[in-house]
Amino acid sequence: MPAGTIAATNKRRAIDRDLVRKESLVGAVTPARRTETAREVAERLGISPRTVRNIMAEPRAEFEARAAERRRRVLELRAEGLKLREIANEVGMTVGGVGTILHRAYNAEAARPAT
């Protein structure tokens, strides 16, 4: 392997370690949504977008809890009689996203055995 390639690899690893440290602290202290895309951060730091996504990713349990709460809220608002567009505006989603949640909920209900 050429010496320049080894130096570049070592530099990339050092940047990755620094990014992990910084993002770990930032993510723990301020769990806010990011303002830059993974591609923008990767270009700025000279690393791959996949590395950035892995570092910046929201923990799976938190994502699933947030998604479950959003699904519950959509179903609750629909039960109150709101239209899809009104629900979308209320929960900050697209109309298509609301429709998908409702469609999957209706299909899951239909698939349950009758008691």
Order of alpha helices (4+ residues) and beta strands (2+ residues): alpha-alpha-alpha-alpha-alpha-alpha
